[in-house]
Amino acid sequence: MGEYQHNIDTKGRMIVPAKFREGLGESFVLTRGLDQCLFAYPMEEWTLLEEKLKTLPLTKKDARTFTRFFFSGAVECEVDKQGRINIPQTLRTYSAIEKECIVIGVSNRVEVWSKDKWDDYVSESESSFEELAENLMDFDI
């Protein structure tokens, strides 16, 4: 849980918020996420997700496309002594992260957003939050 603002340095390094370091571990997987953000998974969660994705039918084009996109962007990140990770250029380009970024905790993963993309997402989502909540009532939440 939580939301933190950080910067990416000129070498593509970002400090992982201390609150998330323990949950992610010293090594975790970072990949393309949905809504043009990055998803970070602890190794245990990544393994569970990988097993689920392996069950998708190879004969379905959507399944092939999604798994290719998801896995091809995945990298194993190791936290250095200063608490930083290196975000590869391909992932920074995909997520439009240049300098300022927002790091949020979302259940079993951490998301990394460009500050501008996050601000836009929050602005768009705030207006429909009550409607979303009403629709989720069908799921007994």
N, CA, C and O atoms as CSV, one atom per row, in Angstrom:
chain,resi,resn,atom,element,x,y,z
A,1,MET,N,N,0.841,-1.185,0.000
A,1,MET,CA,C,0.000,0.000,0.000
A,1,MET,C,C,0.878,1.237,0.000
A,1,MET,O,O,2.044,1.188,0.393
A,2,GLY,N,N,0.318,2.323,-0.436
A,2,GLY,CA,C,1.019,3.591,-0.370
A,2,GLY,C,C,1.394,4.135,-1.732
A,2,GLY,O,O,1.355,3.434,-2.743
A,3,GLU,N,N,1.762,5.415,-1.727
A,3,GLU,CA,C,2.145,6.138,-2.934
A,3,GLU,C,C,3.338,7.015,-2.607
A,3,GLU,O,O,3.316,7.779,-1.643
A,4,TYR,N,N,4.384,6.898,-3.421
A,4,TYR,CA,C,5.620,7.633,-3.171
A,4,TYR,C,C,6.116,8.253,-4.465
A,4,TYR,O,O,6.032,7.645,-5.531
A,5,GLN,N,N,6.634,9.470,-4.362
A,5,GLN,CA,C,7.205,10.128,-5.528
A,5,GLN,C,C,8.727,9.992,-5.471
A,5,GLN,O,O,9.346,10.229,-4.434
A,6,HIS,N,N,9.314,9.608,-6.603
A,6,HIS,CA,C,10.762,9.443,-6.704
A,6,HIS,C,C,11.235,9.991,-8.039
A,6,HIS,O,O,10.436,10.358,-8.900
A,7,ASN,N,N,12.553,10.036,-8.192
A,7,ASN,CA,C,13.161,10.460,-9.451
A,7,ASN,C,C,14.033,9.344,-9.994
A,7,ASN,O,O,14.581,8.537,-9.243
A,8,ILE,N,N,14.150,9.315,-11.296
A,8,ILE,CA,C,15.066,8.398,-11.973
A,8,ILE,C,C,16.299,9.222,-12.314
A,8,ILE,O,O,16.179,10.325,-12.848
A,9,ASP,N,N,17.485,8.698,-12.010
A,9,ASP,CA,C,18.691,9.457,-12.341
A,9,ASP,C,C,19.059,9.260,-13.806
A,9,ASP,O,O,18.389,8.517,-14.523
A,10,THR,N,N,20.111,9.916,-14.248
A,10,THR,CA,C,20.497,9.878,-15.659
A,10,THR,C,C,20.918,8.491,-16.122
A,10,THR,O,O,20.937,8.223,-17.323
A,11,LYS,N,N,21.259,7.600,-15.182
A,11,LYS,CA,C,21.642,6.232,-15.535
A,11,LYS,C,C,20.456,5.268,-15.502
A,11,LYS,O,O,20.627,4.068,-15.718
A,12,GLY,N,N,19.256,5.785,-15.232
A,12,GLY,CA,C,18.065,4.943,-15.218
A,12,GLY,C,C,17.815,4.257,-13.885
A,12,GLY,O,O,17.067,3.282,-13.817
A,13,ARG,N,N,18.439,4.761,-12.824
A,13,ARG,CA,C,18.269,4.133,-11.503
A,13,ARG,C,C,17.194,4.855,-10.695
A,13,ARG,O,O,17.056,6.077,-10.747
A,14,MET,N,N,16.452,4.065,-9.958
A,14,MET,CA,C,15.394,4.591,-9.095
A,14,MET,C,C,15.520,3.959,-7.722
A,14,MET,O,O,15.776,2.761,-7.601
A,15,ILE,N,N,15.341,4.764,-6.694
A,15,ILE,CA,C,15.326,4.232,-5.334
A,15,ILE,C,C,13.976,3.569,-5.104
A,15,ILE,O,O,12.930,4.184,-5.313
A,16,VAL,N,N,14.002,2.315,-4.673
A,16,VAL,CA,C,12.779,1.603,-4.316
A,16,VAL,C,C,12.393,2.063,-2.914
A,16,VAL,O,O,13.203,1.963,-1.992
A,17,PRO,N,N,11.174,2.563,-2.738
A,17,PRO,CA,C,10.783,2.998,-1.399
A,17,PRO,C,C,11.042,1.905,-0.362
A,17,PRO,O,O,10.735,0.734,-0.584
A,18,ALA,N,N,11.612,2.313,0.772
A,18,ALA,CA,C,11.975,1.353,1.826
A,18,ALA,C,C,10.794,0.473,2.206
A,18,ALA,O,O,10.969,-0.715,2.478
A,19,LYS,N,N,9.599,1.041,2.228
A,19,LYS,CA,C,8.403,0.286,2.605
A,19,LYS,C,C,8.173,-0.911,1.677
A,19,LYS,O,O,7.631,-1.928,2.110
A,20,PHE,N,N,8.576,-0.803,0.410
A,20,PHE,CA,C,8.349,-1.873,-0.555
A,20,PHE,C,C,9.512,-2.850,-0.666
A,20,PHE,O,O,9.334,-3.966,-1.156
A,21,ARG,N,N,10.694,-2.451,-0.222
A,21,ARG,CA,C,11.876,-3.303,-0.394
A,21,ARG,C,C,11.728,-4.657,0.281
A,21,ARG,O,O,12.097,-5.680,-0.295
A,22,GLU,N,N,11.195,-4.673,1.488
A,22,GLU,CA,C,11.055,-5.947,2.201
A,22,GLU,C,C,10.095,-6.876,1.468
A,22,GLU,O,O,10.379,-8.063,1.306
A,23,GLY,N,N,8.961,-6.341,1.025
A,23,GLY,CA,C,7.974,-7.168,0.331
A,23,GLY,C,C,8.449,-7.670,-1.018
A,23,GLY,O,O,8.128,-8.791,-1.411
A,24,LEU,N,N,9.216,-6.845,-1.738
A,24,LEU,CA,C,9.716,-7.247,-3.050
A,24,LEU,C,C,10.925,-8.168,-2.932
A,24,LEU,O,O,11.146,-9.018,-3.794
A,25,GLY,N,N,11.699,-8.004,-1.881
A,25,GLY,CA,C,12.899,-8.810,-1.698
A,25,GLY,C,C,14.094,-8.172,-2.391
A,25,GLY,O,O,13.969,-7.131,-3.036
A,26,GLU,N,N,15.241,-8.801,-2.252
A,26,GLU,CA,C,16.467,-8.265,-2.855
A,26,GLU,C,C,16.462,-8.403,-4.366
A,26,GLU,O,O,17.179,-7.687,-5.065
A,27,SER,N,N,15.648,-9.327,-4.869
A,27,SER,CA,C,15.542,-9.572,-6.296
A,27,SER,C,C,14.066,-9.771,-6.625
A,27,SER,O,O,13.362,-10.515,-5.942
A,28,PHE,N,N,13.605,-9.097,-7.678
A,28,PHE,CA,C,12.206,-9.211,-8.081
A,28,PHE,C,C,12.105,-8.995,-9.580
A,28,PHE,O,O,13.092,-8.650,-10.230
A,29,VAL,N,N,10.904,-9.200,-10.135
A,29,VAL,CA,C,10.697,-9.061,-11.576
A,29,VAL,C,C,9.945,-7.767,-11.863
A,29,VAL,O,O,8.945,-7.450,-11.219
A,30,LEU,N,N,10.450,-7.031,-12.844
A,30,LEU,CA,C,9.827,-5.796,-13.320
A,30,LEU,C,C,9.449,-6.015,-14.775
A,30,LEU,O,O,10.259,-6.512,-15.557
A,31,THR,N,N,8.226,-5.648,-15.146
A,31,THR,CA,C,7.783,-5.856,-16.525
A,31,THR,C,C,6.776,-4.792,-16.941
A,31,THR,O,O,6.345,-3.968,-16.135
A,32,ARG,N,N,6.413,-4.832,-18.217
A,32,ARG,CA,C,5.369,-3.932,-18.701
A,32,ARG,C,C,4.075,-4.277,-17.984
A,32,ARG,O,O,3.714,-5.445,-17.840
A,33,GLY,N,N,3.390,-3.241,-17.542
A,33,GLY,CA,C,2.097,-3.451,-16.904
A,33,GLY,C,C,0.996,-2.902,-17.791
A,33,GLY,O,O,1.230,-2.531,-18.941
A,34,LEU,N,N,-0.168,-2.858,-17.256
A,34,LEU,CA,C,-1.312,-2.301,-17.969
A,34,LEU,C,C,-1.376,-0.796,-17.735
A,34,LEU,O,O,-0.764,-0.292,-16.793
A,35,ASP,N,N,-2.092,-0.089,-18.558
A,35,ASP,CA,C,-2.260,1.365,-18.439
A,35,ASP,C,C,-0.948,2.122,-18.575
A,35,ASP,O,O,-0.822,3.239,-18.072
A,36,GLN,N,N,0.022,1.533,-19.245
A,36,GLN,CA,C,1.330,2.142,-19.536
A,36,GLN,C,C,2.144,2.404,-18.265
A,36,GLN,O,O,2.872,3.394,-18.185
A,37,CYS,N,N,2.021,1.525,-17.282
A,37,CYS,CA,C,2.883,1.592,-16.111
A,37,CYS,C,C,3.723,0.317,-16.068
A,37,CYS,O,O,3.578,-0.554,-16.926
A,38,LEU,N,N,4.585,0.209,-15.085
A,38,LEU,CA,C,5.398,-0.988,-14.907
A,38,LEU,C,C,4.888,-1.754,-13.700
A,38,LEU,O,O,4.470,-1.150,-12.712
A,39,PHE,N,N,4.918,-3.083,-13.769
A,39,PHE,CA,C,4.542,-3.943,-12.650
A,39,PHE,C,C,5.812,-4.560,-12.080
A,39,PHE,O,O,6.680,-5.015,-12.825
A,40,ALA,N,N,5.913,-4.572,-10.759
A,40,ALA,CA,C,7.021,-5.246,-10.071
A,40,ALA,C,C,6.414,-6.324,-9.175
A,40,ALA,O,O,5.514,-6.061,-8.377
A,41,TYR,N,N,6.931,-7.548,-9.329
A,41,TYR,CA,C,6.420,-8.689,-8.569
A,41,TYR,C,C,7.535,-9.325,-7.758
A,41,TYR,O,O,8.639,-9.524,-8.266
A,42,PRO,N,N,7.252,-9.649,-6.485
A,42,PRO,CA,C,8.206,-10.483,-5.748
A,42,PRO,C,C,8.335,-11.816,-6.487
A,42,PRO,O,O,7.404,-12.230,-7.177
A,43,MET,N,N,9.456,-12.476,-6.353
A,43,MET,CA,C,9.697,-13.725,-7.089
A,43,MET,C,C,8.592,-14.761,-6.868
A,43,MET,O,O,8.203,-15.451,-7.810
A,44,GLU,N,N,8.084,-14.880,-5.647
A,44,GLU,CA,C,7.037,-15.874,-5.368
A,44,GLU,C,C,5.766,-15.556,-6.165
A,44,GLU,O,O,5.142,-16.451,-6.734
A,45,GLU,N,N,5.393,-14.272,-6.199
A,45,GLU,CA,C,4.193,-13.858,-6.947
A,45,GLU,C,C,4.415,-14.040,-8.449
A,45,GLU,O,O,3.507,-14.457,-9.168
A,46,TRP,N,N,5.619,-13.728,-8.918
A,46,TRP,CA,C,5.930,-13.886,-10.336
A,46,TRP,C,C,5.781,-15.350,-10.747
A,46,TRP,O,O,5.228,-15.652,-11.804
A,47,THR,N,N,6.275,-16.248,-9.913
A,47,THR,CA,C,6.185,-17.680,-10.205
A,47,THR,C,C,4.724,-18.117,-10.293
A,47,THR,O,O,4.359,-18.871,-11.195
A,48,LEU,N,N,3.891,-17.654,-9.372
A,48,LEU,CA,C,2.462,-17.988,-9.402
A,48,LEU,C,C,1.804,-17.457,-10.679
A,48,LEU,O,O,1.030,-18.159,-11.330
A,49,LEU,N,N,2.120,-16.224,-11.021
A,49,LEU,CA,C,1.549,-15.610,-12.215
A,49,LEU,C,C,2.017,-16.339,-13.474
A,49,LEU,O,O,1.232,-16.580,-14.391
A,50,GLU,N,N,3.285,-16.683,-13.507
A,50,GLU,CA,C,3.838,-17.414,-14.656
A,50,GLU,C,C,3.121,-18.750,-14.841
A,50,GLU,O,O,2.809,-19.137,-15.967
A,51,GLU,N,N,2.860,-19.451,-13.745
A,51,GLU,CA,C,2.151,-20.734,-13.829
A,51,GLU,C,C,0.740,-20.543,-14.383
A,51,GLU,O,O,0.278,-21.346,-15.193
A,52,LYS,N,N,0.059,-19.488,-13.952
A,52,LYS,CA,C,-1.289,-19.221,-14.462
A,52,LYS,C,C,-1.251,-18.895,-15.950
A,52,LYS,O,O,-2.081,-19.379,-16.719
A,53,LEU,N,N,-0.280,-18.067,-16.352
A,53,LEU,CA,C,-0.200,-17.682,-17.762
A,53,LEU,C,C,0.158,-18.859,-18.659
A,53,LEU,O,O,-0.214,-18.879,-19.832
A,54,LYS,N,N,0.880,-19.844,-18.118
A,54,LYS,CA,C,1.226,-21.038,-18.895
A,54,LYS,C,C,-0.013,-21.851,-19.255
A,54,LYS,O,O,0.013,-22.626,-20.212
A,55,THR,N,N,-1.087,-21.685,-18.506
A,55,THR,CA,C,-2.304,-22.448,-18.772
A,55,THR,C,C,-3.158,-21.823,-19.877
A,55,THR,O,O,-4.129,-22.431,-20.329
A,56,LEU,N,N,-2.801,-20.610,-20.314
A,56,LEU,CA,C,-3.566,-19.985,-21.391
A,56,LEU,C,C,-3.380,-20.790,-22.671
A,56,LEU,O,O,-2.288,-21.293,-22.938
A,57,PRO,N,N,-4.441,-20.911,-23.461
A,57,PRO,CA,C,-4.348,-21.726,-24.680
A,57,PRO,C,C,-3.456,-21.072,-25.741
A,57,PRO,O,O,-3.665,-19.923,-26.130
A,58,LEU,N,N,-2.480,-21.818,-26.188
A,58,LEU,CA,C,-1.546,-21.358,-27.210
A,58,LEU,C,C,-2.249,-21.072,-28.532
A,58,LEU,O,O,-1.740,-20.323,-29.366
A,59,THR,N,N,-3.404,-21.663,-28.715
A,59,THR,CA,C,-4.148,-21.498,-29.962
A,59,THR,C,C,-4.912,-20.170,-30.030
A,59,THR,O,O,-5.414,-19.799,-31.091
A,60,LYS,N,N,-5.001,-19.464,-28.922
A,60,LYS,CA,C,-5.724,-18.185,-28.887
A,60,LYS,C,C,-4.745,-17.034,-29.125
A,60,LYS,O,O,-3.762,-16.878,-28.401
A,61,LYS,N,N,-5.028,-16.244,-30.137
A,61,LYS,CA,C,-4.141,-15.140,-30.502
A,61,LYS,C,C,-3.968,-14.145,-29.356
A,61,LYS,O,O,-2.850,-13.699,-29.097
A,62,ASP,N,N,-5.049,-13.791,-28.669
A,62,ASP,CA,C,-4.958,-12.843,-27.548
A,62,ASP,C,C,-4.027,-13.362,-26.452
A,62,ASP,O,O,-3.250,-12.598,-25.879
A,63,ALA,N,N,-4.106,-14.639,-26.170
A,63,ALA,CA,C,-3.257,-15.245,-25.145
A,63,ALA,C,C,-1.795,-15.175,-25.564
A,63,ALA,O,O,-0.936,-14.830,-24.753
A,64,ARG,N,N,-1.505,-15.496,-26.814
A,64,ARG,CA,C,-0.118,-15.433,-27.310
A,64,ARG,C,C,0.400,-14.005,-27.263
A,64,ARG,O,O,1.524,-13.757,-26.826
A,65,THR,N,N,-0.418,-13.074,-27.712
A,65,THR,CA,C,-0.009,-11.669,-27.741
A,65,THR,C,C,0.276,-11.155,-26.340
A,65,THR,O,O,1.303,-10.519,-26.103
A,66,PHE,N,N,-0.632,-11.428,-25.411
A,66,PHE,CA,C,-0.447,-10.947,-24.046
A,66,PHE,C,C,0.800,-11.540,-23.402
A,66,PHE,O,O,1.603,-10.812,-22.819
A,67,THR,N,N,0.967,-12.856,-23.503
A,67,THR,CA,C,2.118,-13.478,-22.850
A,67,THR,C,C,3.432,-13.019,-23.481
A,67,THR,O,O,4.416,-12.826,-22.767
A,68,ARG,N,N,3.469,-12.841,-24.795
A,68,ARG,CA,C,4.684,-12.326,-25.440
A,68,ARG,C,C,5.024,-10.936,-24.926
A,68,ARG,O,O,6.165,-10.661,-24.553
A,69,PHE,N,N,4.036,-10.075,-24.909
A,69,PHE,CA,C,4.223,-8.692,-24.469
A,69,PHE,C,C,4.684,-8.653,-23.014
A,69,PHE,O,O,5.619,-7.932,-22.666
A,70,PHE,N,N,4.022,-9.431,-22.180
A,70,PHE,CA,C,4.285,-9.440,-20.732
A,70,PHE,C,C,5.670,-10.007,-20.425
A,70,PHE,O,O,6.437,-9.400,-19.678
A,71,PHE,N,N,5.991,-11.162,-20.993
A,71,PHE,CA,C,7.260,-11.820,-20.685
A,71,PHE,C,C,8.454,-11.178,-21.387
A,71,PHE,O,O,9.548,-11.153,-20.823
A,72,SER,N,N,8.272,-10.663,-22.596
A,72,SER,CA,C,9.418,-10.078,-23.305
A,72,SER,C,C,9.928,-8.816,-22.615
A,72,SER,O,O,11.100,-8.461,-22.747
A,73,GLY,N,N,9.059,-8.150,-21.889
A,73,GLY,CA,C,9.482,-6.940,-21.175
A,73,GLY,C,C,10.015,-7.211,-19.781
A,73,GLY,O,O,10.489,-6.293,-19.111
A,74,ALA,N,N,9.947,-8.440,-19.341
A,74,ALA,CA,C,10.308,-8.766,-17.958
A,74,ALA,C,C,11.820,-8.802,-17.748
A,74,ALA,O,O,12.564,-9.348,-18.562
A,75,VAL,N,N,12.253,-8.211,-16.646
A,75,VAL,CA,C,13.658,-8.254,-16.242
A,75,VAL,C,C,13.729,-8.533,-14.743
A,75,VAL,O,O,12.860,-8.122,-13.973
A,76,GLU,N,N,14.775,-9.234,-14.354
A,76,GLU,CA,C,15.003,-9.443,-12.930
A,76,GLU,C,C,15.801,-8.258,-12.421
A,76,GLU,O,O,16.848,-7.926,-12.976
A,77,CYS,N,N,15.313,-7.622,-11.369
A,77,CYS,CA,C,15.972,-6.461,-10.772
A,77,CYS,C,C,16.573,-6.854,-9.435
A,77,CYS,O,O,15.968,-7.589,-8.655
A,78,GLU,N,N,17.761,-6.356,-9.186
A,78,GLU,CA,C,18.393,-6.536,-7.885
A,78,GLU,C,C,18.595,-5.175,-7.260
A,78,GLU,O,O,19.071,-4.245,-7.910
A,79,VAL,N,N,18.233,-5.064,-6.001
A,79,VAL,CA,C,18.361,-3.807,-5.279
A,79,VAL,C,C,19.817,-3.653,-4.837
A,79,VAL,O,O,20.383,-4.554,-4.217
A,80,ASP,N,N,20.427,-2.488,-5.165
A,80,ASP,CA,C,21.824,-2.283,-4.769
A,80,ASP,C,C,21.904,-1.788,-3.317
A,80,ASP,O,O,20.881,-1.663,-2.644
A,81,LYS,N,N,23.096,-1.516,-2.851
A,81,LYS,CA,C,23.306,-1.126,-1.448
A,81,LYS,C,C,22.633,0.201,-1.083
A,81,LYS,O,O,22.356,0.462,0.087
A,82,GLN,N,N,22.374,1.030,-2.089
A,82,GLN,CA,C,21.675,2.300,-1.851
A,82,GLN,C,C,20.157,2.173,-2.007
A,82,GLN,O,O,19.437,3.168,-1.929
A,83,GLY,N,N,19.673,0.942,-2.229
A,83,GLY,CA,C,18.235,0.724,-2.367
A,83,GLY,C,C,17.701,1.039,-3.752
A,83,GLY,O,O,16.501,1.257,-3.922
A,84,ARG,N,N,18.591,1.064,-4.755
A,84,ARG,CA,C,18.183,1.424,-6.111
A,84,ARG,C,C,18.098,0.198,-7.020
A,84,ARG,O,O,18.724,-0.835,-6.783
A,85,ILE,N,N,17.296,0.362,-8.065
A,85,ILE,CA,C,17.269,-0.612,-9.159
A,85,ILE,C,C,17.540,0.146,-10.448
A,85,ILE,O,O,17.355,1.361,-10.521
A,86,ASN,N,N,17.974,-0.578,-11.450
A,86,ASN,CA,C,18.159,0.008,-12.769
A,86,ASN,C,C,16.958,-0.380,-13.623
A,86,ASN,O,O,16.678,-1.565,-13.805
A,87,ILE,N,N,16.259,0.606,-14.141
A,87,ILE,CA,C,15.112,0.347,-15.013
A,87,ILE,C,C,15.615,0.441,-16.451
A,87,ILE,O,O,16.057,1.507,-16.877
A,88,PRO,N,N,15.556,-0.650,-17.200
A,88,PRO,CA,C,16.055,-0.635,-18.580
A,88,PRO,C,C,15.348,0.414,-19.440
A,88,PRO,O,O,14.187,0.753,-19.209
A,89,GLN,N,N,16.073,0.914,-20.428
A,89,GLN,CA,C,15.541,1.949,-21.312
A,89,GLN,C,C,14.235,1.512,-21.983
A,89,GLN,O,O,13.323,2.324,-22.138
A,90,THR,N,N,14.136,0.246,-22.380
A,90,THR,CA,C,12.905,-0.213,-23.050
A,90,THR,C,C,11.686,-0.035,-22.148
A,90,THR,O,O,10.615,0.349,-22.617
A,91,LEU,N,N,11.847,-0.316,-20.853
A,91,LEU,CA,C,10.725,-0.158,-19.921
A,91,LEU,C,C,10.461,1.317,-19.617
A,91,LEU,O,O,9.311,1.716,-19.432
A,92,ARG,N,N,11.514,2.122,-19.566
A,92,ARG,CA,C,11.315,3.566,-19.357
A,92,ARG,C,C,10.597,4.181,-20.549
A,92,ARG,O,O,9.745,5.054,-20.383
A,93,THR,N,N,10.936,3.730,-21.741
A,93,THR,CA,C,10.269,4.235,-22.941
A,93,THR,C,C,8.802,3.816,-22.951
A,93,THR,O,O,7.922,4.640,-23.200
A,94,TYR,N,N,8.538,2.539,-22.682
A,94,TYR,CA,C,7.157,2.037,-22.660
A,94,TYR,C,C,6.293,2.838,-21.684
A,94,TYR,O,O,5.159,3.193,-22.006
A,95,SER,N,N,6.826,3.123,-20.496
A,95,SER,CA,C,6.047,3.774,-19.447
A,95,SER,C,C,6.155,5.295,-19.466
A,95,SER,O,O,5.553,5.970,-18.631
A,96,ALA,N,N,6.922,5.843,-20.419
A,96,ALA,CA,C,7.122,7.294,-20.554
A,96,ALA,C,C,7.742,7.902,-19.294
A,96,ALA,O,O,7.498,9.066,-18.979
A,97,ILE,N,N,8.540,7.117,-18.579
A,97,ILE,CA,C,9.216,7.631,-17.385
A,97,ILE,C,C,10.526,8.277,-17.829
A,97,ILE,O,O,11.396,7.626,-18.407
A,98,GLU,N,N,10.642,9.565,-17.546
A,98,GLU,CA,C,11.866,10.276,-17.884
A,98,GLU,C,C,12.628,10.666,-16.628
A,98,GLU,O,O,13.809,10.347,-16.495
A,99,LYS,N,N,11.970,11.346,-15.713
A,99,LYS,CA,C,12.642,11.738,-14.470
A,99,LYS,C,C,11.746,11.455,-13.265
A,99,LYS,O,O,12.060,10.593,-12.445
A,100,GLU,N,N,10.645,12.173,-13.160
A,100,GLU,CA,C,9.765,11.994,-12.009
A,100,GLU,C,C,8.885,10.759,-12.194
A,100,GLU,O,O,8.338,10.520,-13.270
A,101,CYS,N,N,8.765,9.990,-11.126
A,101,CYS,CA,C,7.898,8.816,-11.188
A,101,CYS,C,C,7.151,8.651,-9.867
A,101,CYS,O,O,7.536,9.198,-8.834
A,102,ILE,N,N,6.090,7.890,-9.938
A,102,ILE,CA,C,5.276,7.573,-8.771
A,102,ILE,C,C,5.333,6.065,-8.582
A,102,ILE,O,O,5.163,5.305,-9.536
A,103,VAL,N,N,5.574,5.635,-7.350
A,103,VAL,CA,C,5.653,4.217,-7.023
A,103,VAL,C,C,4.513,3.923,-6.057
A,103,VAL,O,O,4.415,4.534,-4.993
A,104,ILE,N,N,3.643,2.970,-6.440
A,104,ILE,CA,C,2.479,2.669,-5.610
A,104,ILE,C,C,2.413,1.175,-5.291
A,104,ILE,O,O,2.855,0.333,-6.073
A,105,GLY,N,N,1.857,0.875,-4.136
A,105,GLY,CA,C,1.616,-0.509,-3.754
A,105,GLY,C,C,0.203,-0.889,-4.112
A,105,GLY,O,O,-0.747,-0.189,-3.760
A,106,VAL,N,N,0.057,-2.024,-4.829
A,106,VAL,CA,C,-1.256,-2.494,-5.265
A,106,VAL,C,C,-1.346,-3.989,-4.975
A,106,VAL,O,O,-0.962,-4.807,-5.810
A,107,SER,N,N,-1.841,-4.342,-3.819
A,107,SER,CA,C,-2.043,-5.735,-3.433
A,107,SER,C,C,-0.759,-6.547,-3.527
A,107,SER,O,O,0.137,-6.377,-2.700
A,108,ASN,N,N,-0.652,-7.433,-4.526
A,108,ASN,CA,C,0.494,-8.346,-4.611
A,108,ASN,C,C,1.622,-7.832,-5.491
A,108,ASN,O,O,2.554,-8.578,-5.792
A,109,ARG,N,N,1.556,-6.564,-5.914
A,109,ARG,CA,C,2.586,-6.007,-6.785
A,109,ARG,C,C,2.821,-4.536,-6.436
A,109,ARG,O,O,2.066,-3.919,-5.684
A,110,VAL,N,N,3.888,-4.009,-7.009
A,110,VAL,CA,C,4.193,-2.583,-6.940
A,110,VAL,C,C,4.106,-2.063,-8.368
A,110,VAL,O,O,4.521,-2.745,-9.305
A,111,GLU,N,N,3.570,-0.860,-8.539
A,111,GLU,CA,C,3.504,-0.256,-9.863
A,111,GLU,C,C,4.381,0.988,-9.890
A,111,GLU,O,O,4.476,1.725,-8.909
A,112,VAL,N,N,5.022,1.206,-11.042
A,112,VAL,CA,C,5.857,2.397,-11.240
A,112,VAL,C,C,5.263,3.161,-12.426
A,112,VAL,O,O,5.121,2.620,-13.523
A,113,TRP,N,N,4.924,4.409,-12.185
A,113,TRP,CA,C,4.268,5.256,-13.182
A,113,TRP,C,C,5.108,6.498,-13.460
A,113,TRP,O,O,5.821,6.981,-12.581
A,114,SER,N,N,5.024,7.006,-14.672
A,114,SER,CA,C,5.519,8.355,-14.945
A,114,SER,C,C,4.595,9.283,-14.141
A,114,SER,O,O,3.390,9.045,-14.064
A,115,LYS,N,N,5.159,10.332,-13.547
A,115,LYS,CA,C,4.337,11.242,-12.745
A,115,LYS,C,C,3.204,11.834,-13.577
A,115,LYS,O,O,2.070,11.927,-13.109
A,116,ASP,N,N,3.509,12.232,-14.805
A,116,ASP,CA,C,2.472,12.819,-15.670
A,116,ASP,C,C,1.360,11.820,-15.972
A,116,ASP,O,O,0.180,12.167,-15.912
A,117,LYS,N,N,1.733,10.573,-16.299
A,117,LYS,CA,C,0.722,9.550,-16.594
A,117,LYS,C,C,-0.133,9.261,-15.361
A,117,LYS,O,O,-1.348,9.097,-15.471
A,118,TRP,N,N,0.510,9.199,-14.170
A,118,TRP,CA,C,-0.226,8.940,-12.929
A,118,TRP,C,C,-1.199,10.079,-12.653
A,118,TRP,O,O,-2.357,9.833,-12.315
A,119,ASP,N,N,-0.744,11.322,-12.791
A,119,ASP,CA,C,-1.618,12.471,-12.549
A,119,ASP,C,C,-2.827,12.431,-13.473
A,119,ASP,O,O,-3.951,12.694,-13.044
A,120,ASP,N,N,-2.596,12.098,-14.753
A,120,ASP,CA,C,-3.708,11.990,-15.702
A,120,ASP,C,C,-4.660,10.873,-15.303
A,120,ASP,O,O,-5.878,11.044,-15.334
A,121,TYR,N,N,-4.099,9.729,-14.930
A,121,TYR,CA,C,-4.907,8.573,-14.543
A,121,TYR,C,C,-5.781,8.899,-13.328
A,121,TYR,O,O,-6.970,8.579,-13.308
A,122,VAL,N,N,-5.190,9.532,-12.325
A,122,VAL,CA,C,-5.943,9.892,-11.110
A,122,VAL,C,C,-7.056,10.872,-11.455
A,122,VAL,O,O,-8.185,10.719,-10.989
A,123,SER,N,N,-6.747,11.872,-12.262
A,123,SER,CA,C,-7.768,12.863,-12.652
A,123,SER,C,C,-8.943,12.200,-13.368
A,123,SER,O,O,-10.103,12.501,-13.085
A,124,GLU,N,N,-8.632,11.296,-14.297
A,124,GLU,CA,C,-9.690,10.611,-15.042
A,124,GLU,C,C,-10.486,9.667,-14.147
A,124,GLU,O,O,-11.704,9.557,-14.287
A,125,SER,N,N,-9.808,8.992,-13.235
A,125,SER,CA,C,-10.454,7.971,-12.412
A,125,SER,C,C,-11.269,8.549,-11.263
A,125,SER,O,O,-12.276,7.967,-10.860
A,126,GLU,N,N,-10.842,9.682,-10.737
A,126,GLU,CA,C,-11.552,10.266,-9.594
A,126,GLU,C,C,-13.015,10.535,-9.903
A,126,GLU,O,O,-13.887,10.306,-9.065
A,127,SER,N,N,-13.278,11.021,-11.103
A,127,SER,CA,C,-14.652,11.368,-11.457
A,127,SER,C,C,-15.555,10.147,-11.546
A,127,SER,O,O,-16.769,10.262,-11.373
A,128,SER,N,N,-14.980,8.983,-11.812
A,128,SER,CA,C,-15.807,7.784,-11.945
A,128,SER,C,C,-15.640,6.815,-10.775
A,128,SER,O,O,-16.126,5.686,-10.843
A,129,PHE,N,N,-14.964,7.230,-9.707
A,129,PHE,CA,C,-14.689,6.339,-8.584
A,129,PHE,C,C,-15.971,5.782,-7.960
A,129,PHE,O,O,-16.054,4.589,-7.670
A,130,GLU,N,N,-16.952,6.632,-7.758
A,130,GLU,CA,C,-18.204,6.175,-7.143
A,130,GLU,C,C,-18.923,5.183,-8.054
A,130,GLU,O,O,-19.480,4.195,-7.575
A,131,GLU,N,N,-18.914,5.436,-9.347
A,131,GLU,CA,C,-19.546,4.516,-10.296
A,131,GLU,C,C,-18.817,3.175,-10.303
A,131,GLU,O,O,-19.453,2.122,-10.337
A,132,LEU,N,N,-17.484,3.211,-10.271
A,132,LEU,CA,C,-16.702,1.977,-10.208
A,132,LEU,C,C,-17.043,1.187,-8.949
A,132,LEU,O,O,-17.232,-0.028,-8.998
A,133,ALA,N,N,-17.121,1.888,-7.828
A,133,ALA,CA,C,-17.450,1.227,-6.564
A,133,ALA,C,C,-18.825,0.572,-6.640
A,133,ALA,O,O,-19.019,-0.545,-6.162
A,134,GLU,N,N,-19.765,1.271,-7.241
A,134,GLU,CA,C,-21.120,0.729,-7.381
A,134,GLU,C,C,-21.107,-0.531,-8.243
A,134,GLU,O,O,-21.777,-1.511,-7.915
A,135,ASN,N,N,-20.360,-0.517,-9.327
A,135,ASN,CA,C,-20.278,-1.685,-10.210
A,135,ASN,C,C,-19.598,-2.855,-9.524
A,135,ASN,O,O,-19.941,-4.006,-9.794
A,136,LEU,N,N,-18.653,-2.593,-8.651
A,136,LEU,CA,C,-17.939,-3.676,-7.963
A,136,LEU,C,C,-18.765,-4.293,-6.844
A,136,LEU,O,O,-18.409,-5.346,-6.314
A,137,MET,N,N,-19.858,-3.646,-6.484
A,137,MET,CA,C,-20.742,-4.208,-5.458
A,137,MET,C,C,-21.261,-5.572,-5.896
A,137,MET,O,O,-21.578,-6.421,-5.064
A,138,ASP,N,N,-21.346,-5.776,-7.215
A,138,ASP,CA,C,-21.793,-7.078,-7.738
A,138,ASP,C,C,-20.819,-8.188,-7.378
A,138,ASP,O,O,-21.185,-9.363,-7.398
A,139,PHE,N,N,-19.581,-7.829,-7.049
A,139,PHE,CA,C,-18.562,-8.812,-6.682
A,139,PHE,C,C,-18.472,-8.996,-5.176
A,139,PHE,O,O,-17.530,-9.609,-4.673
A,140,ASP,N,N,-19.456,-8.462,-4.457
A,140,ASP,CA,C,-19.542,-8.627,-3.004
A,140,ASP,C,C,-18.381,-7.942,-2.278
A,140,ASP,O,O,-17.849,-8.467,-1.299
A,141,ILE,N,N,-17.999,-6.767,-2.774
A,141,ILE,CA,C,-16.917,-6.002,-2.127
A,141,ILE,C,C,-17.515,-4.876,-1.321
A,141,ILE,O,O,-16.784,-4.108,-0.696
